[in-house]
Amino acid sequence: MCWAAMGLAVTMLGAAVVHGRRREFPMIGANLVLIVLCVAVGWGRFGHHTF
């Protein structure tokens, strides 16, 4: 699960870059929300206090 979350975060980072190049700035917000959620899940799984 944690590797999938980190992989999705990297994918969403790439999507945010593509949206930025296409000048689709409102879509970058959705990508950033998903990145934060994926990093939170990954941090929870990799961290000392796993849930």
CHARMM internal coordinates of N, CA and C (Angstrom, degrees):
IC EDIT
DIST 1 N 1 CA 1.4492
DIST 1 CA 1 C 1.5248
ANGL 1 N 1 CA 1 C 111.68
DIST 1 C 2 N 1.3327
ANGL 1 CA 1 C 2 N 116.23
DIHE 1 N 1 CA 1 C 2 N -42.18
DIST 2 N 2 CA 1.4610
ANGL 1 C 2 N 2 CA 118.12
DIHE 1 CA 1 C 2 N 2 CA -175.91
DIST 2 CA 2 C 1.5290
ANGL 2 N 2 CA 2 C 111.41
DIHE 1 C 2 N 2 CA 2 C -69.01
DIST 2 C 3 N 1.3224
ANGL 2 CA 2 C 3 N 117.66
DIHE 2 N 2 CA 2 C 3 N -36.18
DIST 3 N 3 CA 1.4663
ANGL 2 C 3 N 3 CA 119.49
DIHE 2 CA 2 C 3 N 3 CA 178.56
DIST 3 CA 3 C 1.5224
ANGL 3 N 3 CA 3 C 110.79
DIHE 2 C 3 N 3 CA 3 C -68.83
DIST 3 C 4 N 1.3129
ANGL 3 CA 3 C 4 N 117.05
DIHE 3 N 3 CA 3 C 4 N -34.55
DIST 4 N 4 CA 1.4641
ANGL 3 C 4 N 4 CA 120.43
DIHE 3 CA 3 C 4 N 4 CA 177.28
DIST 4 CA 4 C 1.5289
ANGL 4 N 4 CA 4 C 110.49
DIHE 3 C 4 N 4 CA 4 C -65.73
DIST 4 C 5 N 1.3292
ANGL 4 CA 4 C 5 N 116.83
DIHE 4 N 4 CA 4 C 5 N -39.87
DIST 5 N 5 CA 1.4606
ANGL 4 C 5 N 5 CA 120.34
DIHE 4 CA 4 C 5 N 5 CA 179.15
DIST 5 CA 5 C 1.5242
ANGL 5 N 5 CA 5 C 110.59
DIHE 4 C 5 N 5 CA 5 C -64.96
DIST 5 C 6 N 1.3100
ANGL 5 CA 5 C 6 N 117.18
DIHE 5 N 5 CA 5 C 6 N -42.10
DIST 6 N 6 CA 1.4638
ANGL 5 C 6 N 6 CA 119.79
DIHE 5 CA 5 C 6 N 6 CA 179.35
DIST 6 CA 6 C 1.5339
ANGL 6 N 6 CA 6 C 111.08
DIHE 5 C 6 N 6 CA 6 C -68.00
DIST 6 C 7 N 1.3211
ANGL 6 CA 6 C 7 N 116.60
DIHE 6 N 6 CA 6 C 7 N -37.96
DIST 7 N 7 CA 1.4637
ANGL 6 C 7 N 7 CA 119.92
DIHE 6 CA 6 C 7 N 7 CA 176.64
DIST 7 CA 7 C 1.5133
ANGL 7 N 7 CA 7 C 112.19
DIHE 6 C 7 N 7 CA 7 C -64.15
DIST 7 C 8 N 1.3370
ANGL 7 CA 7 C 8 N 116.44
DIHE 7 N 7 CA 7 C 8 N -39.81
DIST 8 N 8 CA 1.4591
ANGL 7 C 8 N 8 CA 119.71
DIHE 7 CA 7 C 8 N 8 CA 177.89
DIST 8 CA 8 C 1.5234
ANGL 8 N 8 CA 8 C 110.97
DIHE 7 C 8 N 8 CA 8 C -68.34
DIST 8 C 9 N 1.3264
ANGL 8 CA 8 C 9 N 117.57
DIHE 8 N 8 CA 8 C 9 N -35.18
DIST 9 N 9 CA 1.4636
ANGL 8 C 9 N 9 CA 120.43
DIHE 8 CA 8 C 9 N 9 CA 177.17
DIST 9 CA 9 C 1.5218
ANGL 9 N 9 CA 9 C 110.77
DIHE 8 C 9 N 9 CA 9 C -63.12
DIST 9 C 10 N 1.3149
ANGL 9 CA 9 C 10 N 117.31
DIHE 9 N 9 CA 9 C 10 N -41.67
DIST 10 N 10 CA 1.4710
ANGL 9 C 10 N 10 CA 120.77
DIHE 9 CA 9 C 10 N 10 CA 178.22
DIST 10 CA 10 C 1.5276
ANGL 10 N 10 CA 10 C 110.30
DIHE 9 C 10 N 10 CA 10 C -65.84
DIST 10 C 11 N 1.3278
ANGL 10 CA 10 C 11 N 116.67
DIHE 10 N 10 CA 10 C 11 N -40.22
DIST 11 N 11 CA 1.4619
ANGL 10 C 11 N 11 CA 120.77
DIHE 10 CA 10 C 11 N 11 CA 178.11
DIST 11 CA 11 C 1.5348
ANGL 11 N 11 CA 11 C 110.81
DIHE 10 C 11 N 11 CA 11 C -62.89
DIST 11 C 12 N 1.3303
ANGL 11 CA 11 C 12 N 116.71
DIHE 11 N 11 CA 11 C 12 N -43.13
DIST 12 N 12 CA 1.4623
ANGL 11 C 12 N 12 CA 120.49
DIHE 11 CA 11 C 12 N 12 CA 179.20
DIST 12 CA 12 C 1.5248
ANGL 12 N 12 CA 12 C 111.51
DIHE 11 C 12 N 12 CA 12 C -67.60
DIST 12 C 13 N 1.3216
ANGL 12 CA 12 C 13 N 117.53
DIHE 12 N 12 CA 12 C 13 N -31.94
DIST 13 N 13 CA 1.4594
ANGL 12 C 13 N 13 CA 120.20
DIHE 12 CA 12 C 13 N 13 CA 174.92
DIST 13 CA 13 C 1.5255
ANGL 13 N 13 CA 13 C 110.27
DIHE 12 C 13 N 13 CA 13 C -63.55
DIST 13 C 14 N 1.3181
ANGL 13 CA 13 C 14 N 116.50
DIHE 13 N 13 CA 13 C 14 N -43.11
DIST 14 N 14 CA 1.4641
ANGL 13 C 14 N 14 CA 120.39
DIHE 13 CA 13 C 14 N 14 CA 175.83
DIST 14 CA 14 C 1.5193
ANGL 14 N 14 CA 14 C 111.97
DIHE 13 C 14 N 14 CA 14 C -63.64
DIST 14 C 15 N 1.3209
ANGL 14 CA 14 C 15 N 116.74
DIHE 14 N 14 CA 14 C 15 N -38.35
DIST 15 N 15 CA 1.4702
ANGL 14 C 15 N 15 CA 120.25
DIHE 14 CA 14 C 15 N 15 CA 177.86
DIST 15 CA 15 C 1.5152
ANGL 15 N 15 CA 15 C 110.98
DIHE 14 C 15 N 15 CA 15 C -64.99
DIST 15 C 16 N 1.3372
ANGL 15 CA 15 C 16 N 117.36
DIHE 15 N 15 CA 15 C 16 N -38.34
DIST 16 N 16 CA 1.4607
ANGL 15 C 16 N 16 CA 120.33
DIHE 15 CA 15 C 16 N 16 CA 178.46
DIST 16 CA 16 C 1.5241
ANGL 16 N 16 CA 16 C 110.86
DIHE 15 C 16 N 16 CA 16 C -64.25
DIST 16 C 17 N 1.3191
ANGL 16 CA 16 C 17 N 116.64
DIHE 16 N 16 CA 16 C 17 N -37.58
DIST 17 N 17 CA 1.4674
ANGL 16 C 17 N 17 CA 120.42
DIHE 16 CA 16 C 17 N 17 CA 177.86
DIST 17 CA 17 C 1.5327
ANGL 17 N 17 CA 17 C 109.97
DIHE 16 C 17 N 17 CA 17 C -64.78
DIST 17 C 18 N 1.3245
ANGL 17 CA 17 C 18 N 116.53
DIHE 17 N 17 CA 17 C 18 N -43.97
DIST 18 N 18 CA 1.4659
ANGL 17 C 18 N 18 CA 120.04
DIHE 17 CA 17 C 18 N 18 CA 179.53
DIST 18 CA 18 C 1.5283
ANGL 18 N 18 CA 18 C 110.81
DIHE 17 C 18 N 18 CA 18 C -63.25
DIST 18 C 19 N 1.3366
ANGL 18 CA 18 C 19 N 116.93
DIHE 18 N 18 CA 18 C 19 N -42.94
DIST 19 N 19 CA 1.4671
ANGL 18 C 19 N 19 CA 119.64
DIHE 18 CA 18 C 19 N 19 CA 178.28
DIST 19 CA 19 C 1.5206
ANGL 19 N 19 CA 19 C 110.74
DIHE 18 C 19 N 19 CA 19 C -63.27
DIST 19 C 20 N 1.3109
ANGL 19 CA 19 C 20 N 117.47
DIHE 19 N 19 CA 19 C 20 N -36.56
DIST 20 N 20 CA 1.4610
ANGL 19 C 20 N 20 CA 120.32
DIHE 19 CA 19 C 20 N 20 CA 177.61
DIST 20 CA 20 C 1.5183
ANGL 20 N 20 CA 20 C 111.99
DIHE 19 C 20 N 20 CA 20 C -65.38
DIST 20 C 21 N 1.3116
ANGL 20 CA 20 C 21 N 116.60
DIHE 20 N 20 CA 20 C 21 N -40.46
DIST 21 N 21 CA 1.4741
ANGL 20 C 21 N 21 CA 119.75
DIHE 20 CA 20 C 21 N 21 CA 178.85
DIST 21 CA 21 C 1.5228
ANGL 21 N 21 CA 21 C 111.70
DIHE 20 C 21 N 21 CA 21 C -67.15
DIST 21 C 22 N 1.3273
ANGL 21 CA 21 C 22 N 116.29
DIHE 21 N 21 CA 21 C 22 N -31.32
DIST 22 N 22 CA 1.4685
ANGL 21 C 22 N 22 CA 120.39
DIHE 21 CA 21 C 22 N 22 CA 179.01
DIST 22 CA 22 C 1.5250
ANGL 22 N 22 CA 22 C 112.96
DIHE 21 C 22 N 22 CA 22 C -86.67
DIST 22 C 23 N 1.3300
ANGL 22 CA 22 C 23 N 116.52
DIHE 22 N 22 CA 22 C 23 N 1.67
DIST 23 N 23 CA 1.4678
ANGL 22 C 23 N 23 CA 122.90
DIHE 22 CA 22 C 23 N 23 CA -179.05
DIST 23 CA 23 C 1.5318
ANGL 23 N 23 CA 23 C 112.02
DIHE 22 C 23 N 23 CA 23 C 63.09
DIST 23 C 24 N 1.3257
ANGL 23 CA 23 C 24 N 116.84
DIHE 23 N 23 CA 23 C 24 N 33.17
DIST 24 N 24 CA 1.4668
ANGL 23 C 24 N 24 CA 122.64
DIHE 23 CA 23 C 24 N 24 CA 176.37
DIST 24 CA 24 C 1.5271
ANGL 24 N 24 CA 24 C 108.08
DIHE 23 C 24 N 24 CA 24 C -100.02
DIST 24 C 25 N 1.3264
ANGL 24 CA 24 C 25 N 116.02
DIHE 24 N 24 CA 24 C 25 N 67.83
DIST 25 N 25 CA 1.4573
ANGL 24 C 25 N 25 CA 121.41
DIHE 24 CA 24 C 25 N 25 CA -171.31
DIST 25 CA 25 C 1.5273
ANGL 25 N 25 CA 25 C 114.77
DIHE 24 C 25 N 25 CA 25 C -65.31
DIST 25 C 26 N 1.3346
ANGL 25 CA 25 C 26 N 120.92
DIHE 25 N 25 CA 25 C 26 N -34.96
DIST 26 N 26 CA 1.4792
ANGL 25 C 26 N 26 CA 118.27
DIHE 25 CA 25 C 26 N 26 CA 178.02
DIST 26 CA 26 C 1.5336
ANGL 26 N 26 CA 26 C 113.34
DIHE 25 C 26 N 26 CA 26 C -62.49
DIST 26 C 27 N 1.3127
ANGL 26 CA 26 C 27 N 117.53
DIHE 26 N 26 CA 26 C 27 N -29.13
DIST 27 N 27 CA 1.4612
ANGL 26 C 27 N 27 CA 120.46
DIHE 26 CA 26 C 27 N 27 CA -179.66
DIST 27 CA 27 C 1.5247
ANGL 27 N 27 CA 27 C 112.79
DIHE 26 C 27 N 27 CA 27 C -72.74
DIST 27 C 28 N 1.3266
ANGL 27 CA 27 C 28 N 117.02
DIHE 27 N 27 CA 27 C 28 N -21.98
DIST 28 N 28 CA 1.4621
ANGL 27 C 28 N 28 CA 119.93
DIHE 27 CA 27 C 28 N 28 CA 179.67
DIST 28 CA 28 C 1.5254
ANGL 28 N 28 CA 28 C 110.12
DIHE 27 C 28 N 28 CA 28 C -64.66
DIST 28 C 29 N 1.3260
ANGL 28 CA 28 C 29 N 117.48
DIHE 28 N 28 CA 28 C 29 N -33.41
DIST 29 N 29 CA 1.4604
ANGL 28 C 29 N 29 CA 120.81
DIHE 28 CA 28 C 29 N 29 CA 178.54
DIST 29 CA 29 C 1.5197
ANGL 29 N 29 CA 29 C 112.50
DIHE 28 C 29 N 29 CA 29 C -59.62
DIST 29 C 30 N 1.3199
ANGL 29 CA 29 C 30 N 116.55
DIHE 29 N 29 CA 29 C 30 N -42.44
DIST 30 N 30 CA 1.4679
ANGL 29 C 30 N 30 CA 120.18
DIHE 29 CA 29 C 30 N 30 CA 178.34
DIST 30 CA 30 C 1.5255
ANGL 30 N 30 CA 30 C 110.60
DIHE 29 C 30 N 30 CA 30 C -64.49
DIST 30 C 31 N 1.3238
ANGL 30 CA 30 C 31 N 116.88
DIHE 30 N 30 CA 30 C 31 N -39.80
DIST 31 N 31 CA 1.4521
ANGL 30 C 31 N 31 CA 120.35
DIHE 30 CA 30 C 31 N 31 CA 177.76
DIST 31 CA 31 C 1.5269
ANGL 31 N 31 CA 31 C 111.63
DIHE 30 C 31 N 31 CA 31 C -64.19
DIST 31 C 32 N 1.3162
ANGL 31 CA 31 C 32 N 116.68
DIHE 31 N 31 CA 31 C 32 N -40.02
DIST 32 N 32 CA 1.4618
ANGL 31 C 32 N 32 CA 119.99
DIHE 31 CA 31 C 32 N 32 CA -179.52
DIST 32 CA 32 C 1.5268
ANGL 32 N 32 CA 32 C 111.39
DIHE 31 C 32 N 32 CA 32 C -66.95
DIST 32 C 33 N 1.3308
ANGL 32 CA 32 C 33 N 117.35
DIHE 32 N 32 CA 32 C 33 N -37.27
DIST 33 N 33 CA 1.4611
ANGL 32 C 33 N 33 CA 120.47
DIHE 32 CA 32 C 33 N 33 CA 176.97
DIST 33 CA 33 C 1.5257
ANGL 33 N 33 CA 33 C 109.99
DIHE 32 C 33 N 33 CA 33 C -62.76
DIST 33 C 34 N 1.3171
ANGL 33 CA 33 C 34 N 116.95
DIHE 33 N 33 CA 33 C 34 N -44.59
DIST 34 N 34 CA 1.4617
ANGL 33 C 34 N 34 CA 120.27
DIHE 33 CA 33 C 34 N 34 CA 179.28
DIST 34 CA 34 C 1.5287
ANGL 34 N 34 CA 34 C 111.59
DIHE 33 C 34 N 34 CA 34 C -66.11
DIST 34 C 35 N 1.3236
ANGL 34 CA 34 C 35 N 117.85
DIHE 34 N 34 CA 34 C 35 N -37.21
DIST 35 N 35 CA 1.4648
ANGL 34 C 35 N 35 CA 120.76
DIHE 34 CA 34 C 35 N 35 CA 177.02
DIST 35 CA 35 C 1.5221
ANGL 35 N 35 CA 35 C 110.30
DIHE 34 C 35 N 35 CA 35 C -61.59
DIST 35 C 36 N 1.3360
ANGL 35 CA 35 C 36 N 116.81
DIHE 35 N 35 CA 35 C 36 N -45.18
DIST 36 N 36 CA 1.4688
ANGL 35 C 36 N 36 CA 120.46
DIHE 35 CA 35 C 36 N 36 CA -179.32
DIST 36 CA 36 C 1.5261
ANGL 36 N 36 CA 36 C 110.32
DIHE 35 C 36 N 36 CA 36 C -62.89
DIST 36 C 37 N 1.3162
ANGL 36 CA 36 C 37 N 117.79
DIHE 36 N 36 CA 36 C 37 N -42.96
DIST 37 N 37 CA 1.4578
ANGL 36 C 37 N 37 CA 120.71
DIHE 36 CA 36 C 37 N 37 CA 179.37
DIST 37 CA 37 C 1.5315
ANGL 37 N 37 CA 37 C 111.73
DIHE 36 C 37 N 37 CA 37 C -64.42
DIST 37 C 38 N 1.3168
ANGL 37 CA 37 C 38 N 117.18
DIHE 37 N 37 CA 37 C 38 N -42.62
DIST 38 N 38 CA 1.4635
ANGL 37 C 38 N 38 CA 120.66
DIHE 37 CA 37 C 38 N 38 CA 179.57
DIST 38 CA 38 C 1.5227
ANGL 38 N 38 CA 38 C 111.61
DIHE 37 C 38 N 38 CA 38 C -66.00
DIST 38 C 39 N 1.3163
ANGL 38 CA 38 C 39 N 116.88
DIHE 38 N 38 CA 38 C 39 N -40.55
DIST 39 N 39 CA 1.4636
ANGL 38 C 39 N 39 CA 119.99
DIHE 38 CA 38 C 39 N 39 CA 178.60
DIST 39 CA 39 C 1.5292
ANGL 39 N 39 CA 39 C 109.79
DIHE 38 C 39 N 39 CA 39 C -66.65
DIST 39 C 40 N 1.3226
ANGL 39 CA 39 C 40 N 117.87
DIHE 39 N 39 CA 39 C 40 N -37.43
DIST 40 N 40 CA 1.4640
ANGL 39 C 40 N 40 CA 120.50
DIHE 39 CA 39 C 40 N 40 CA 178.10
DIST 40 CA 40 C 1.5312
ANGL 40 N 40 CA 40 C 111.06
DIHE 39 C 40 N 40 CA 40 C -63.37
DIST 40 C 41 N 1.3256
ANGL 40 CA 40 C 41 N 116.85
DIHE 40 N 40 CA 40 C 41 N -42.06
DIST 41 N 41 CA 1.4645
ANGL 40 C 41 N 41 CA 120.12
DIHE 40 CA 40 C 41 N 41 CA 177.74
DIST 41 CA 41 C 1.5279
ANGL 41 N 41 CA 41 C 110.39
DIHE 40 C 41 N 41 CA 41 C -66.02
DIST 41 C 42 N 1.3082
ANGL 41 CA 41 C 42 N 116.96
DIHE 41 N 41 CA 41 C 42 N -44.69
DIST 42 N 42 CA 1.4608
ANGL 41 C 42 N 42 CA 120.45
DIHE 41 CA 41 C 42 N 42 CA 179.01
DIST 42 CA 42 C 1.5161
ANGL 42 N 42 CA 42 C 112.32
DIHE 41 C 42 N 42 CA 42 C -63.44
DIST 42 C 43 N 1.3246
ANGL 42 CA 42 C 43 N 117.14
DIHE 42 N 42 CA 42 C 43 N -41.16
DIST 43 N 43 CA 1.4597
ANGL 42 C 43 N 43 CA 121.25
DIHE 42 CA 42 C 43 N 43 CA 179.01
DIST 43 CA 43 C 1.5281
ANGL 43 N 43 CA 43 C 110.27
DIHE 42 C 43 N 43 CA 43 C -65.62
DIST 43 C 44 N 1.3204
ANGL 43 CA 43 C 44 N 116.13
DIHE 43 N 43 CA 43 C 44 N -38.80
DIST 44 N 44 CA 1.4576
ANGL 43 C 44 N 44 CA 120.00
DIHE 43 CA 43 C 44 N 44 CA 177.18
DIST 44 CA 44 C 1.5101
ANGL 44 N 44 CA 44 C 112.24
DIHE 43 C 44 N 44 CA 44 C -65.09
DIST 44 C 45 N 1.3080
ANGL 44 CA 44 C 45 N 117.44
DIHE 44 N 44 CA 44 C 45 N -33.91
DIST 45 N 45 CA 1.4622
ANGL 44 C 45 N 45 CA 120.87
DIHE 44 CA 44 C 45 N 45 CA -179.96
DIST 45 CA 45 C 1.5309
ANGL 45 N 45 CA 45 C 112.44
DIHE 44 C 45 N 45 CA 45 C -80.73
DIST 45 C 46 N 1.3363
ANGL 45 CA 45 C 46 N 117.81
DIHE 45 N 45 CA 45 C 46 N -35.55
DIST 46 N 46 CA 1.4661
ANGL 45 C 46 N 46 CA 120.77
DIHE 45 CA 45 C 46 N 46 CA -178.64
DIST 46 CA 46 C 1.5173
ANGL 46 N 46 CA 46 C 112.98
DIHE 45 C 46 N 46 CA 46 C -86.83
DIST 46 C 47 N 1.3294
ANGL 46 CA 46 C 47 N 117.50
DIHE 46 N 46 CA 46 C 47 N -22.92
DIST 47 N 47 CA 1.4579
ANGL 46 C 47 N 47 CA 122.10
DIHE 46 CA 46 C 47 N 47 CA -171.63
DIST 47 CA 47 C 1.5212
ANGL 47 N 47 CA 47 C 113.55
DIHE 46 C 47 N 47 CA 47 C -69.57
DIST 47 C 48 N 1.3308
ANGL 47 CA 47 C 48 N 114.87
DIHE 47 N 47 CA 47 C 48 N 175.33
DIST 48 N 48 CA 1.4529
ANGL 47 C 48 N 48 CA 121.76
DIHE 47 CA 47 C 48 N 48 CA -179.59
DIST 48 CA 48 C 1.5291
ANGL 48 N 48 CA 48 C 111.57
DIHE 47 C 48 N 48 CA 48 C -68.07
DIST 48 C 49 N 1.3031
ANGL 48 CA 48 C 49 N 116.51
DIHE 48 N 48 CA 48 C 49 N -33.66
DIST 49 N 49 CA 1.4557
ANGL 48 C 49 N 49 CA 121.63
DIHE 48 CA 48 C 49 N 49 CA -178.14
DIST 49 CA 49 C 1.5292
ANGL 49 N 49 CA 49 C 108.74
DIHE 48 C 49 N 49 CA 49 C -105.97
DIST 49 C 50 N 1.2874
ANGL 49 CA 49 C 50 N 116.53
DIHE 49 N 49 CA 49 C 50 N 72.99
DIST 50 N 50 CA 1.4665
ANGL 49 C 50 N 50 CA 119.98
DIHE 49 CA 49 C 50 N 50 CA -177.69
DIST 50 CA 50 C 1.5179
ANGL 50 N 50 CA 50 C 110.46
DIHE 49 C 50 N 50 CA 50 C -70.47
DIST 50 C 51 N 1.3194
ANGL 50 CA 50 C 51 N 114.75
DIHE 50 N 50 CA 50 C 51 N 149.89
DIST 51 N 51 CA 1.4552
ANGL 50 C 51 N 51 CA 119.06
DIHE 50 CA 50 C 51 N 51 CA 178.55
DIST 51 CA 51 C 1.5042
ANGL 51 N 51 CA 51 C 110.19
DIHE 50 C 51 N 51 CA 51 C -117.01
END
COOR INIT
IC SEED 1 N 1 CA 1 C
IC BUILD
